[in-house]
Amino acid sequence: MKGLKTGGRRKGTPNKVTADARNVFAQLLEANLDRAQELWNRVADENPLRALELLAKWGEFVIPKPVRVEATTVARPPLSVREMTDEELMEQILEIRSSNKEIAGEE
């Protein structure tokens, strides 16, 4: 079925190369904090606006930007489908199928 994961990493788990690259970068940064501070101070002295821009950019790695998440609900048929007409049942089935495709990313 299209869009259905059957194996591999779980959703949201970074791959090994990405995790390794982040670790190497973190170690490099940690080992050079004093030098980075000196360079940033120099930029701040010469161009305060650029220093603020850099600080904001670096901050995104520590404090991620918020992501807007919208919750959607699927209209469910009444508990007793015996009271529904064939047309109402078919409408509900098509609605549920459509919602499932959207959730699976098939549309």
Phi, psi and omega per residue, in radians:
M1 nan 2.320 -3.105
K2 -1.131 2.359 3.075
G3 1.494 -0.043 -3.106
L4 -1.709 2.120 3.106
K5 -1.367 2.320 3.136
T6 -2.040 -0.113 -3.133
G7 -2.987 -3.014 3.118
G8 1.490 -2.823 -3.128
R9 -1.156 2.706 3.004
R10 -1.325 2.675 -3.136
K11 -0.992 2.303 3.106
G12 1.592 -0.178 3.132
T13 -1.456 2.135 -3.135
P14 -1.195 2.605 3.108
N15 -1.284 2.895 -3.026
K16 -1.087 -0.706 -3.133
V17 -1.089 -0.769 3.125
T18 -1.099 -0.787 3.139
A19 -1.099 -0.756 3.123
D20 -1.111 -0.747 -3.140
A21 -1.105 -0.714 3.118
R22 -1.128 -0.708 3.127
N23 -1.114 -0.755 3.125
V24 -1.096 -0.778 -3.141
F25 -1.103 -0.744 3.137
A26 -1.083 -0.729 3.126
Q27 -1.142 -0.741 3.119
L28 -1.080 -0.790 3.136
L29 -1.119 -0.768 -3.128
E30 -1.086 -0.677 -3.125
A31 -1.272 -0.285 -3.068
N32 -2.136 0.468 -3.104
L33 -1.042 -0.760 -3.135
D34 -1.066 -0.792 -3.131
R35 -1.132 -0.729 3.132
A36 -1.090 -0.693 3.125
Q37 -1.124 -0.738 3.114
E38 -1.065 -0.790 -3.131
L39 -1.131 -0.726 3.132
W40 -1.141 -0.691 3.100
N41 -1.052 -0.710 3.134
R42 -1.120 -0.763 3.102
V43 -1.088 -0.757 -3.124
A44 -1.084 -0.658 3.118
D45 -1.170 -0.704 -3.070
E46 -1.481 -0.574 -3.064
N47 -2.654 1.486 -3.084
P48 -0.995 -0.630 3.132
L49 -1.112 -0.772 3.118
R50 -1.095 -0.661 3.124
A51 -1.097 -0.720 3.101
L52 -1.162 -0.681 3.103
E53 -1.077 -0.765 3.113
L54 -1.103 -0.742 3.141
L55 -1.072 -0.755 3.116
A56 -1.112 -0.712 3.129
K57 -1.123 -0.780 3.130
W58 -1.163 -0.590 -3.135
G59 -1.065 -0.492 3.130
E60 -1.108 -0.425 3.121
F61 -1.378 -0.426 -3.124
V62 -1.681 -0.761 -3.141
I63 -2.088 1.687 -3.093
P64 -1.084 2.652 3.086
K65 -1.142 2.467 3.078
P66 -1.170 2.549 3.132
V67 -1.990 2.308 3.132
R68 -1.343 2.230 3.121
V69 -2.114 2.244 3.127
E70 -1.945 2.236 3.102
A71 -1.553 2.406 3.076
T72 -2.121 2.607 3.096
T73 -2.075 2.658 3.118
V74 -1.850 2.237 3.104
A75 -1.144 2.223 -3.132
R76 -1.858 2.572 3.101
P77 -1.206 2.798 3.099
P78 -1.020 2.833 -3.131
L79 -1.020 -0.601 -3.135
S80 -1.840 1.812 3.133
V81 -1.383 -0.165 3.138
R82 -1.096 -0.428 -3.106
E83 -1.500 -0.149 -3.084
M84 -1.532 2.619 3.057
T85 -1.368 2.917 3.105
D86 -1.046 -0.663 -3.140
E87 -1.141 -0.737 3.117
E88 -1.125 -0.712 3.101
L89 -1.087 -0.807 -3.132
M90 -1.101 -0.691 3.106
E91 -1.061 -0.770 3.122
Q92 -1.123 -0.736 3.131
I93 -1.077 -0.802 -3.135
L94 -1.129 -0.666 3.119
E95 -1.116 -0.768 -3.140
I96 -1.150 -0.748 3.106
R97 -1.044 -0.789 3.139
S98 -1.068 -0.773 3.131
S99 -1.107 -0.719 3.140
N100 -1.131 -0.660 3.095
K101 -1.132 -0.705 3.120
E102 -1.109 -0.758 -3.130
I103 -1.120 -0.694 -3.132
A104 -1.388 -0.107 3.117
G105 1.339 0.484 -3.094
E106 -1.566 -0.158 -3.118
E107 -1.663 nan nan
